[in-house]
Amino acid sequence: MATAVETLSKLERRLTISVPLADVRVEVEKRLKARAKTAKAPGFRPGKVPMKMVAAQYGYQVENDVLNDKVGRAFSEAATEHKLRVAGLPSIAPKSGDPAQDGMVAFDATFEVYPELTIGDLTAAEVEQVKTTVSDAEIDKTIEILRKQRVHYHVKGQSGEHGDGGADVSAQKGDRATVNFTGTIDGVEFQGGKSEGFVFVLGEGRMLPEFETATIGLKVGESKKFPLSFPDDYHGKDVAGKTAEFTIELTQLEWAHLPEVDGDFARLLGVDDGDLTKMRADIKENLEREVGGRVKAQTKNSVMDALLKVCEFDVPKVLINQDAERLAEMTRQDMAQRGMNVKDVPFPLEMFHAQAERRVRLGLILAELVKANGLKATFEQVEAQVADFAKSYEDPKQVMRYYFNDKNRLAEVEALVLEENVVNYVLGKAKVTDKTISFDELMGNQAQA
């Protein structure tokens, strides 16, 4: 039995639920009898333990279980009766204040409900649609990156099938240097300040600028002393903000040989016949696929931002907290997978509240748009999306099977299609402004989560 719904705030509600004690006792006795059939106790055979001992051992837990079941069922029935859309789980506690009726036990159930959501005027929404083209310049840049990924090194000054690296045998940017070094502060060596056979590539920014500058121009066998000032925010706290004196000795120097852009290079990239025109076409197709994904992501973010502006409503705190907990756990798992020790690292939920609220708010808006406008993902759309994923793999059919044999993976694809349906629906109604940005700008931008 439940009382009328009390409104505590815009979304918070309270119900008083009463349960007949007689019903509780009957169910407790029933469950204790069932437990007695298998109960064990010293000096008794299984199933022969006296009921008094069974009740003493299990009665408290059984009574709690029965109360939880009956109160939970009563709350569910009351929520249905009052047509309440309950968000999250209710907080249930014994009723304080007014005594319960004779023969009844009363509880207060406090909970939040989903907001009444009204989608604003989408024709007034302003959306920015990003456009980017892939030109020959971008293909050339990508080829250079692919060449650098396949770089190999030769000892400078030694002749080989690729030459000797040129007449200049001193260390220059792009060379791979092997050095011995020792660092001291006030004449005393410090932890991490000494190494032998240390290898790094000049110009990659791996070393502090003073270290690289001192190395450039050295020849094998030469040494140099130089001061090095560690930044105040240097990761090594013992030396941060201090000035050390380093001695380095160059023990080996190698020059970088990049593969020629020829048939062999094309074959390395999977073009079996070594055709360079086909190689460039493949690179362009891959770039356009990457560009297409990022353009969609940026346009989607613009649509989502517009929806947040035209739909203002209160969000249940319980849903925000639940999502914040998920985000915190995802962050913890991600850091652990990267090899970080997160056992004692605190993850305050407040860190994730803003992101969680945005996610929950957008989830409610998207659900309403899908429901009100019939934007559900069709099987054909899901199949087409999976096929698009599969195109970039060597065996597309295997990728298709990978998705269609797992309901959870397929559900993830369906969620993506739903979002795309909503984006396209909004784009068809909103004030859309095209914005052309450069390839480099697009690739440098990261889509929001």
Secondary structure by P-SEA (a helix, b strand, c coil): cccccccccccbbbbbbbbcaaaaaaaaaaaaaaaaacccccccccccccaaaaaaacaaaaaaaaaaaaaaaaaaaaaaaacccccccccccccccccccccbbbbbbbbcccccccccccccbbbbbbbbbbcaaaaaaaaaaaaaaaccccccccccccccccccccccccbbbbbcbbbbccccccccccccccccccccccccaaaaaaaccccccbbbbbbbbbcccccccccccbbbbbbbbbcbbbbbbbbcccaaaaaaaccccccaaaaaaaaaaaaaaaaaaaaaaaaaaaaaaaaaaabbbbccaaaaaaaaaaaaaaaaaaaaaaccccccccccccccaaaaaaaaaaaaaaaaaaaaccccccaaaaaaaaaaaacccccaaaaaaaaaacaaaaaaaaaaaaaaaaaaaaaaccbbbbbbbcaaaaaaccccc
